[in-house]
Protein backbone atom coordinates (compact mmCIF):
# COMPACT_ATOMS: atom_id res chain seq x y z
CA UNK A 1 0.00 0.00 0.00
CA UNK A 2 2.82 2.38 0.86
CA UNK A 3 4.47 1.60 -2.50
CA UNK A 4 1.29 2.58 -4.33
CA UNK A 5 1.11 5.84 -2.40
CA UNK A 6 4.76 6.61 -3.22
CA UNK A 7 4.22 5.88 -6.92
CA UNK A 8 1.12 8.10 -6.97
CA UNK A 9 3.04 10.93 -5.29
CA UNK A 10 5.90 10.67 -7.79
CA UNK A 11 3.49 10.66 -10.73
CA UNK A 12 1.74 13.73 -9.33
CA UNK A 13 5.06 15.53 -8.90
CA UNK A 14 6.16 14.68 -12.45
CA UNK A 15 2.81 15.86 -13.81
CA UNK A 16 3.10 19.19 -11.98
CA UNK A 17 6.66 19.68 -13.22
CA UNK A 18 5.50 19.14 -16.81
CA UNK A 19 2.71 21.68 -16.27
CA UNK A 20 5.19 24.27 -14.95
CA UNK A 21 7.57 23.67 -17.88
CA UNK A 22 4.67 24.06 -20.28
CA UNK A 23 3.71 27.33 -18.62
CA UNK A 24 7.33 28.53 -18.85
CA UNK A 25 7.17 28.22 -22.63
CA UNK A 26 3.87 30.12 -22.80
CA UNK A 27 4.79 32.88 -20.34
CA UNK A 28 8.53 33.54 -19.96
CA UNK A 29 9.73 35.37 -16.87
CA UNK A 30 9.45 39.15 -17.21
CA UNK A 31 9.56 42.28 -15.05
CA UNK A 32 6.13 43.37 -16.31
CA UNK A 33 3.55 40.78 -17.38
CA UNK A 34 0.37 41.50 -19.27
CA UNK A 35 -2.28 38.85 -18.78
CA UNK A 36 -3.20 37.18 -22.06
CA UNK A 37 -5.41 34.35 -23.22
CA UNK A 38 -2.54 31.92 -23.69
CA UNK A 39 -1.91 31.44 -19.96
CA UNK A 40 -5.32 32.19 -18.43
CA UNK A 41 -7.73 29.43 -17.41
CA UNK A 42 -11.49 29.43 -16.83
CA UNK A 43 -13.33 26.57 -15.16
CA UNK A 44 -16.70 26.26 -13.38
CA UNK A 45 -16.85 26.25 -9.60
CA UNK A 46 -18.95 23.78 -7.59
CA UNK A 47 -21.83 26.23 -7.71
CA UNK A 48 -21.31 26.54 -11.47
CA UNK A 49 -21.39 22.77 -11.94
CA UNK A 50 -24.58 22.63 -9.89
CA UNK A 51 -26.17 25.29 -12.10
CA UNK A 52 -25.12 23.40 -15.24
CA UNK A 53 -26.73 20.24 -13.81
CA UNK A 54 -29.88 22.26 -13.13
CA UNK A 55 -29.92 23.52 -16.73
CA UNK A 56 -29.62 19.95 -18.01
CA UNK A 57 -32.41 18.78 -15.70
CA UNK A 58 -34.71 21.62 -16.77
CA UNK A 59 -34.03 20.89 -20.42
CA UNK A 60 -34.91 17.21 -19.97
CA UNK A 61 -38.10 18.08 -18.11
CA UNK A 62 -39.08 20.73 -20.65
CA UNK A 63 -38.63 18.45 -23.64
CA UNK A 64 -40.30 15.50 -21.89
CA UNK A 65 -43.43 17.42 -20.90
CA UNK A 66 -43.22 19.86 -23.84
CA UNK A 67 -43.31 22.82 -21.47
CA UNK A 68 -42.01 25.97 -23.15
CA UNK A 69 -41.66 27.92 -19.89
CA UNK A 70 -39.29 25.31 -18.45
CA UNK A 71 -37.29 25.31 -21.70
CA UNK A 72 -37.13 29.11 -21.62
CA UNK A 73 -35.81 29.02 -18.06
CA UNK A 74 -33.19 26.45 -19.07
CA UNK A 75 -32.06 28.61 -22.00
CA UNK A 76 -31.87 31.72 -19.81
CA UNK A 77 -29.71 29.93 -17.24
CA UNK A 78 -27.50 28.60 -20.04
CA UNK A 79 -27.00 32.14 -21.39
CA UNK A 80 -26.14 33.24 -17.85
CA UNK A 81 -23.44 30.58 -17.56
CA UNK A 82 -21.92 31.44 -20.95
CA UNK A 83 -21.94 35.19 -20.28
CA UNK A 84 -20.32 34.58 -16.88
CA UNK A 85 -17.44 32.76 -18.57
CA UNK A 86 -16.85 35.72 -20.88
CA UNK A 87 -17.10 38.31 -18.09
CA UNK A 88 -14.74 36.34 -15.82
CA UNK A 89 -12.15 36.22 -18.59
CA UNK A 90 -12.47 39.92 -19.45
CA UNK A 91 -12.12 40.80 -15.77
CA UNK A 92 -8.44 39.75 -15.80
CA UNK A 93 -7.60 40.16 -19.47
CA UNK A 94 -4.96 42.83 -20.32
CA UNK A 95 -4.14 43.51 -16.68
CA UNK A 96 -0.45 44.43 -16.22
CA UNK A 97 1.47 43.13 -13.21
CA UNK A 98 4.80 44.11 -11.69
CA UNK A 99 6.47 43.44 -8.35
CA UNK A 100 9.33 44.76 -6.25
CA UNK A 101 10.64 43.99 -2.74
CA UNK A 102 9.82 46.50 -0.04
CA UNK A 103 13.09 46.04 1.85
CA UNK A 104 15.93 43.61 2.46
CA UNK A 105 15.30 41.13 5.26
CA UNK A 106 17.28 38.82 7.49
CA UNK A 107 16.94 35.05 7.57
CA UNK A 108 13.93 33.95 9.54
CA UNK A 109 11.83 37.00 8.67
CA UNK A 110 9.12 37.47 6.03
CA UNK A 111 9.99 39.37 2.87
CA UNK A 112 7.39 41.92 1.78
CA UNK A 113 6.71 41.96 -1.97
CA UNK A 114 4.74 44.91 -3.36
CA UNK A 115 2.49 43.80 -6.22
CA UNK A 116 1.24 46.52 -8.56
CA UNK A 117 -1.72 46.06 -10.91
CA UNK A 118 -2.53 48.37 -13.78
CA UNK A 119 -5.41 48.34 -16.22
CA UNK A 120 -7.20 51.03 -18.18
CA UNK A 121 -10.59 50.20 -16.71
CA UNK A 122 -9.40 49.91 -13.11
CA UNK A 123 -8.63 47.06 -10.77
CA UNK A 124 -10.07 43.58 -11.49
CA UNK A 125 -13.05 42.78 -9.28
CA UNK A 126 -13.24 39.97 -6.72
CA UNK A 127 -9.52 39.27 -7.22
CA UNK A 128 -7.40 37.14 -4.89
CA UNK A 129 -3.60 36.87 -5.03
CA UNK A 130 -1.07 34.55 -3.43
CA UNK A 131 1.94 32.35 -4.07
CA UNK A 132 1.69 29.14 -6.05
CA UNK A 133 3.69 27.22 -3.45
CA UNK A 134 1.25 28.31 -0.70
CA UNK A 135 -1.98 26.84 -2.01
CA UNK A 136 -5.07 28.10 -0.22
CA UNK A 137 -3.38 31.19 1.26
CA UNK A 138 -4.76 33.98 -0.91
CA UNK A 139 -5.23 37.66 -0.10
CA UNK A 140 -8.10 39.75 -1.38
CA UNK A 141 -6.97 42.57 -3.70
CA UNK A 142 -9.08 45.72 -3.65
CA UNK A 143 -6.52 48.35 -4.72
CA UNK A 144 -3.87 48.86 -7.38
CA UNK A 145 -1.17 47.72 -4.94
CA UNK A 146 -1.03 44.90 -2.44
CA UNK A 147 1.76 43.59 -0.20
CA UNK A 148 2.35 39.83 -0.17
CA UNK A 149 4.54 38.24 2.47
CA UNK A 150 7.01 35.54 1.56
CA UNK A 151 8.86 33.40 4.14
CA UNK A 152 12.64 33.80 3.98
CA UNK A 153 14.21 30.99 6.03
CA UNK A 154 17.58 30.96 4.23
CA UNK A 155 20.12 33.61 3.24
CA UNK A 156 20.82 34.48 -0.39
CA UNK A 157 19.34 36.26 -3.38
CA UNK A 158 16.11 34.70 -4.60
CA UNK A 159 13.50 35.15 -7.31
CA UNK A 160 9.91 35.28 -6.14
CA UNK A 161 7.92 32.11 -6.90
CA UNK A 162 5.00 31.95 -9.24
CA UNK A 163 2.19 34.32 -8.43
CA UNK A 164 -1.34 32.93 -8.45
CA UNK A 165 -4.22 35.24 -9.39
CA UNK A 166 -7.80 34.08 -9.35
CA UNK A 167 -11.26 35.63 -9.53
CA UNK A 168 -14.81 34.30 -9.31
CA UNK A 169 -16.36 37.47 -10.71
CA UNK A 170 -19.22 38.14 -11.32
CA UNK A 171 -21.52 35.51 -9.77
CA UNK A 172 -19.14 32.86 -8.44
CA UNK A 173 -20.16 30.42 -11.18
CA UNK A 174 -16.73 30.15 -12.81
CA UNK A 175 -13.17 30.67 -11.63
CA UNK A 176 -10.63 32.49 -13.82
CA UNK A 177 -7.02 32.08 -12.71
CA UNK A 178 -3.42 32.22 -13.92
CA UNK A 179 0.11 31.59 -12.70
CA UNK A 180 2.46 34.48 -13.43
CA UNK A 181 6.26 34.53 -13.31
CA UNK A 182 7.65 37.97 -12.43
CA UNK A 183 11.33 38.90 -12.57
CA UNK A 184 11.68 40.20 -9.03
CA UNK A 185 14.68 39.45 -6.80
CA UNK A 186 14.85 39.91 -3.05
CA UNK A 187 17.81 39.68 -0.66
CA UNK A 188 17.90 37.65 2.54
CA UNK A 189 20.86 38.48 4.77
CA UNK A 190 22.26 36.24 7.53
CA UNK A 191 20.40 36.72 10.80
CA UNK A 192 22.54 38.93 13.09
CA UNK A 193 23.38 36.82 16.12
CA UNK A 194 26.21 37.92 18.46
CA UNK A 195 28.81 35.35 19.39
CA UNK A 196 28.79 34.05 22.98
CA UNK A 197 32.14 35.82 23.43
CA UNK A 198 33.45 39.10 22.08
CA UNK A 199 35.42 38.46 18.93
CA UNK A 200 38.25 40.71 17.74
CA UNK A 201 36.89 43.62 15.74
CA UNK A 202 39.93 45.74 15.06
CA UNK A 203 43.69 45.63 14.88
CA UNK A 204 45.45 45.51 18.27
CA UNK A 205 47.25 48.80 17.57
CA UNK A 206 44.01 50.70 16.91
CA UNK A 207 44.01 54.16 18.46
CA UNK A 208 41.37 56.84 18.66
CA UNK A 209 41.95 60.52 18.16
CA UNK A 210 39.89 63.61 18.82
CA UNK A 211 39.44 66.42 16.34
CA UNK A 212 38.57 69.99 17.35
CA UNK A 213 34.98 70.77 16.28
CA UNK A 214 34.47 74.38 17.42
CA UNK A 215 33.34 76.16 20.58
CA UNK A 216 30.11 76.82 22.44
CA UNK A 217 28.94 78.75 25.47
CA UNK A 218 29.84 77.36 28.88
CA UNK A 219 27.13 75.42 30.71
CA UNK A 220 27.21 74.36 34.34
CA UNK A 221 28.78 70.92 34.63
CA UNK A 222 31.22 71.27 31.70
CA UNK A 223 34.79 70.13 32.54
CA UNK A 224 37.09 73.06 33.30
CA UNK A 225 39.96 71.60 31.30
CA UNK A 226 37.99 72.29 28.09
CA UNK A 227 37.47 75.99 28.86
CA UNK A 228 39.14 78.55 26.63
CA UNK A 229 41.00 80.48 29.35
CA UNK A 230 42.85 82.71 26.90
CA UNK A 231 39.66 84.14 25.47
CA UNK A 232 38.23 84.47 28.97
CA UNK A 233 41.23 86.59 30.00
CA UNK A 234 40.82 88.85 26.95
CA UNK A 235 37.04 89.07 26.50
CA UNK A 236 35.70 87.88 29.86
CA UNK A 237 33.62 85.24 27.98
CA UNK A 238 33.49 81.58 28.97
CA UNK A 239 33.67 79.25 25.94
CA UNK A 240 34.12 75.47 25.87
CA UNK A 241 36.13 73.55 23.28
CA UNK A 242 34.26 70.77 21.46
CA UNK A 243 35.91 67.65 20.07
CA UNK A 244 34.71 64.71 18.01
CA UNK A 245 36.18 61.23 17.76
CA UNK A 246 38.03 60.33 14.57
CA UNK A 247 39.94 57.34 13.29
CA UNK A 248 43.62 57.68 12.67
CA UNK A 249 45.08 56.36 9.38
CA UNK A 250 45.71 52.66 9.54
CA UNK A 251 43.22 52.05 12.35
CA UNK A 252 40.22 51.04 10.24
CA UNK A 253 38.01 48.20 11.38
CA UNK A 254 38.35 44.94 9.42
CA UNK A 255 35.81 42.19 9.93
CA UNK A 256 36.95 38.60 9.46
CA UNK A 257 35.62 35.14 10.24
CA UNK A 258 35.95 34.10 13.87
CA UNK A 259 37.49 30.58 13.80
CA UNK A 260 36.18 29.86 17.29
CA UNK A 261 32.66 29.46 15.86
CA UNK A 262 32.00 25.95 14.61
CA UNK A 263 29.58 26.41 11.70
CA UNK A 264 29.62 28.72 8.71
CA UNK A 265 26.14 30.07 9.47
CA UNK A 266 27.21 31.03 12.99
CA UNK A 267 30.27 32.82 11.60
CA UNK A 268 28.20 34.74 9.04
CA UNK A 269 25.62 35.69 11.68
CA UNK A 270 28.42 36.99 13.88
CA UNK A 271 29.86 39.02 10.99
CA UNK A 272 26.44 40.49 10.23
CA UNK A 273 25.99 41.48 13.87
CA UNK A 274 29.41 43.15 14.00
CA UNK A 275 28.78 44.98 10.73
CA UNK A 276 25.49 46.37 12.04
CA UNK A 277 27.15 47.49 15.27
CA UNK A 278 29.95 49.19 13.37
CA UNK A 279 27.49 51.03 11.12
CA UNK A 280 25.43 52.09 14.12
CA UNK A 281 28.58 53.47 15.77
CA UNK A 282 29.50 55.24 12.49
CA UNK A 283 32.79 53.32 12.42
CA UNK A 284 34.22 52.72 8.91
CA UNK A 285 34.82 49.02 8.37
CA UNK A 286 35.77 46.51 5.72
CA UNK A 287 35.29 42.80 5.17
CA UNK A 288 38.06 40.29 4.63
CA UNK A 289 36.81 37.46 2.44
CA UNK A 290 38.07 35.27 -0.36
CA UNK A 291 38.85 35.85 -3.16
CA UNK A 292 38.63 39.65 -2.78
CA UNK A 293 38.14 41.91 0.20
CA UNK A 294 35.56 44.67 0.48
CA UNK A 295 37.33 47.95 1.08
CA UNK A 296 36.76 50.03 4.17
CA UNK A 297 33.77 52.30 3.95
CA UNK A 298 30.69 53.51 5.74
CA UNK A 299 27.09 54.37 5.07
CA UNK A 300 23.95 52.38 4.22
CA UNK A 301 25.18 51.49 0.71
CA UNK A 302 28.45 50.06 2.09
CA UNK A 303 26.59 48.12 4.79
CA UNK A 304 24.27 46.63 2.16
CA UNK A 305 27.26 45.62 0.03
CA UNK A 306 28.82 43.82 2.98
CA UNK A 307 25.57 42.07 3.90
CA UNK A 308 25.08 41.00 0.28
CA UNK A 309 28.56 39.48 0.30
CA UNK A 310 27.71 37.61 3.49
CA UNK A 311 24.43 36.38 1.97
CA UNK A 312 26.27 34.88 -1.01
CA UNK A 313 29.27 33.55 0.99
For each residue, the residues with C-beta under 8 A, 3 or more apart:
1: 4 5
2: 5 6
3: 6 7
4: 1 7 8
5: 1 2 8 9
6: 2 3 9 10
7: 3 4 10 11
8: 4 5 11 12
9: 5 6 12 13
10: 6 7 13 14
11: 7 8 14 15
12: 8 9 15 16
13: 9 10 16 17
14: 10 11 17 18
15: 11 12 18 19
16: 12 13 19 20
17: 13 14 20 21
18: 14 15 21 22
19: 15 16 22 23
20: 16 17 23 24 162
21: 17 18 24 25
22: 18 19 25 26
23: 19 20 26 27 39 179 181
24: 20 21 27 28 29 181
25: 21 22 28
26: 22 23 38 39
27: 23 24 30 33 38 39 179 180 181
28: 24 25 181
29: 24 159 181 182 183
30: 27 33 181 182 183
31: 98 182 183 184
32: 96 97 98
33: 27 30 96 97 98 180 181 182
34: 94 95 96 97
35: 39 40 92 93 94 95 96 97 165 178 180
36: 39 40 93 94
37: 40 89 93
38: 26 27
39: 23 26 27 35 36 178 179 180
40: 35 36 37 89 92 93 176 177 178
41: 176 177 178
42: 85 88 89 174 175 176
43: 174 175
44: 48 49 52 81 173 174 175
45: 48 49 168 172 173 174 175
46: 49 50
47: 50 51 172 173
48: 44 45 51 52 81 84 172 173 174
49: 44 45 46 52 53
50: 46 47 53 54
51: 47 48 54 55 77 80 81 173
52: 44 48 49 55 56 81
53: 49 50 56 57
54: 50 51 57 58 77
55: 51 52 58 59 74 77 78 81
56: 52 53 59 60
57: 53 54 60 61
58: 54 55 61 62 70 71 73 74 77
59: 55 56 62 63 71 74
60: 56 57 63 64
61: 57 58 64 65 67 70
62: 58 59 65 66 67 68 69 70 71 73 74
63: 59 60 66 71
64: 60 61
65: 61 62 70
66: 62 63
67: 61 62 70 71
68: 62 71 72
69: 62 72 73
70: 58 61 62 65 67 73 74
71: 58 59 62 63 67 68 74 75
72: 68 69 75 76
73: 58 62 69 70 76 77
74: 55 58 59 62 70 71 77 78
75: 71 72 78 79
76: 72 73 79 80
77: 51 54 55 58 73 74 80 81
78: 55 74 75 81 82
79: 75 76 82 83
80: 51 76 77 83 84 171 173
81: 44 48 51 52 55 77 78 84 85 173 174
82: 78 79 85 86
83: 79 80 86 87
84: 48 80 81 87 88 170 171 173 174
85: 42 81 82 88 89 174
86: 82 83 89 90
87: 83 84 90 91 169 170
88: 42 84 85 91 92 167 168 169 170 174 175 176
89: 37 40 42 85 86 92 93 176
90: 86 87 93
91: 87 88 124 125 126 127 167 169 170 176
92: 35 40 88 89 95 124 127 165 167 176 178
93: 35 36 37 40 89 90
94: 34 35 36 119 120
95: 34 35 92 117 118 119 124
96: 32 33 34 35 117 118 119
97: 32 33 34 35 115 116 117 118 163 165 180 182
98: 31 32 33 115 116 118 182
99: 113 114 115 116 160 163 182 184
100: 113 114 116 184
101: 104 111 112 113 114 184 185 186 187
102: 111 112 113 114 147
103: 112
104: 101 186 187 188 189 304 307
105: 109 110 111 112 152 186 187 188 189
106: 109 152 188 189 190 191 192 272
107: 152 153 154 155 188 189 190 191
108: 152 153 191
109: 105 106 152
110: 105 149 150 151 152
111: 101 102 105 149 150 151 152 186 188
112: 101 102 103 105 147 148 149 150
113: 99 100 101 102 147 148 149 150 160 184 186
114: 99 100 101 102 145 146 147
115: 97 98 99 129 141 145 146 147 148 163
116: 97 98 99 100 144 145
117: 95 96 97 123 124 127 141 144 145 146
118: 95 96 97 98 144
119: 94 95 96 122 123 124
120: 94
121:
122: 119
123: 117 119 127 141 142 143 144
124: 91 92 95 117 119 127 141 167 169
125: 91 167 169 170
126: 91 167 168 169 170
127: 91 92 117 123 124 140 141 165 166 167 169
128: 138 139 140 141 165 166 167
129: 115 138 139 141 146 148 163 164 165
130: 134 137 138 139 148 163 164
131: 134 137 148 150 160 161 162 163 164
132: 135 161 162 163 164 179
133: 161 162
134: 130 131 137
135: 132
136:
137: 130 131 134
138: 128 129 130 164 166
139: 128 129 130 146 148
140: 127 128
141: 115 117 123 124 127 128 129 146
142: 123
143: 123 146
144: 116 117 118 123
145: 114 115 116 117
146: 114 115 117 129 139 141 143
147: 102 112 113 114 115
148: 112 113 115 129 130 131 139 163
149: 110 111 112 113
150: 110 111 112 113 131 160 161 186
151: 110 111
152: 105 106 107 108 109 110 111 158 186 188
153: 107 108
154: 107 188
155: 107 188 189 190 191 268 310 311
156: 187 188 311 312
157: 185 186 187 188 308 311 312
158: 152 185 186 188
159: 29 183 184 185
160: 99 113 131 150 163 182 184 185 186
161: 131 132 133 150
162: 20 131 132 133 179 180 181
163: 97 99 115 129 130 131 132 148 160 179 180 181 182
164: 129 130 131 132 138 177 178 179 180
165: 35 92 97 127 128 129 177 178 180
166: 127 128 138 175 176 177 178
167: 88 91 92 124 125 126 127 128 175 176 177
168: 45 88 126 172 173 174 175 176
169: 87 88 91 124 125 126 127 176
170: 84 87 88 91 125 126
171: 80 84
172: 45 47 48 168
173: 44 45 47 48 51 80 81 84 168
174: 42 43 44 45 48 81 84 85 88 168
175: 42 43 44 45 88 166 167 168
176: 40 41 42 88 89 91 92 166 167 168 169
177: 40 41 164 165 166 167
178: 35 39 40 41 92 164 165 166
179: 23 27 39 132 162 163 164
180: 27 33 35 39 97 162 163 164 165
181: 23 24 27 28 29 30 33 162 163
182: 29 30 31 33 97 98 99 160 163
183: 29 30 31 159
184: 31 99 100 101 113 159 160
185: 101 157 158 159 160
186: 101 104 105 111 113 150 152 157 158 160
187: 101 104 105 156 157 307 308 311
188: 104 105 106 107 111 152 154 155 156 157 158 311
189: 104 105 106 107 155 272 307 308 310 311
190: 106 107 155 265 268 269 271 272 307 310 311
191: 106 107 108 155 269 272
192: 106 269 272 273 276
193: 266 269 270 272 273
194: 270 273
195: 198 199 258 260 261 266 270 273
196:
197: 260
198: 195 201
199: 195 258 260 270 274
200: 258
201: 198 253 255 274 278
202: 206 251 252 253 254
203: 206 250 251 254
204:
205: 250 251
206: 202 203 251 253
207: 248 251
208: 245 246 247 248 251
209: 245 246 247 248
210: 243 244 245 246
211: 243 244 245 246
212: 241 242 243
213: 242 243 244
214: 242
215: 228 239 240 241 242
216: 239 240 242
217: 238 239 240
218: 222 227 238 239 240
219: 222 240
220:
221:
222: 218 219 226 227 240
223: 226
224: 227
225:
226: 222 223 240 241 242
227: 218 222 224 232 238 239 240 241
228: 215 231 232 238 239 240 241
229: 232 233
230: 233 234
231: 228 234 235 237 239
232: 227 228 229 235 236 237 238 239
233: 229 230
234: 230 231
235: 231 232
236: 232
237: 231 232
238: 217 218 227 228 232
239: 215 216 217 218 227 228 231 232
240: 215 216 217 218 219 222 226 227 228
241: 212 215 226 227 228
242: 212 213 214 215 216 226
243: 210 211 212 213
244: 210 211 213
245: 208 209 210 211
246: 208 209 210 211
247: 208 209 251 252 283 284
248: 207 208 209 251
249:
250: 203 205
251: 202 203 205 206 207 208 247 248
252: 202 247 284 285 286 296
253: 201 202 206 278 283 284 285 286 296
254: 202 203 285 286 287 288 296
255: 201 271 274 275 278 285 286 287 288 306
256: 287 288
257: 261 267 271 288
258: 195 199 200 261 267 270
259:
260: 195 197 199
261: 195 257 258 266 267 270
262: 266
263: 266 267
264: 267 268 313
265: 190 268 269
266: 193 195 261 262 263 269 270
267: 257 258 261 263 264 270 271
268: 155 190 264 265 271 272 310 313
269: 190 191 192 193 265 266 272 273
270: 193 194 195 199 258 261 266 267 273 274
271: 190 255 257 267 268 274 275 287 310
272: 106 189 190 191 192 193 268 269 275 276 307 310
273: 192 193 194 195 269 270 276 277
274: 199 201 255 270 271 277 278
275: 255 271 272 278 279 285 287 303 306 307 310
276: 192 272 273 279 280 303
277: 273 274 280 281
278: 201 253 255 274 275 281 283 284 285
279: 275 276 282 283 285 298 299 300 302 303
280: 276 277
281: 277 278
282: 279 298
283: 247 253 278 279 298
284: 247 252 253 278 296 297 298
285: 252 253 254 255 275 278 279 296 297 298 306
286: 252 253 254 255 293 294 295 296 297
287: 254 255 256 271 275 293 294 306 309 310
288: 254 255 256 257 293
289: 292 293 294 309 313
290:
291:
292: 289
293: 286 287 288 289
294: 286 287 289 297 305 306 309
295: 286
296: 252 253 254 284 285 286
297: 284 285 286 294 302 305
298: 279 282 283 284 285 302
299: 279 302 303
300: 279 303 304
301: 304 305
302: 279 297 298 299 305 306
303: 275 276 279 299 300 306 307
304: 104 300 301 307 308
305: 294 297 301 302 308 309
306: 255 275 285 287 294 302 303 309 310
307: 104 187 189 190 272 275 303 304 310 311
308: 157 187 189 304 305 311 312
309: 287 289 294 305 306 312 313
310: 155 189 190 268 271 272 275 287 306 307 313
311: 155 156 157 187 188 189 190 307 308
312: 156 157 308 309
313: 264 268 289 309 310
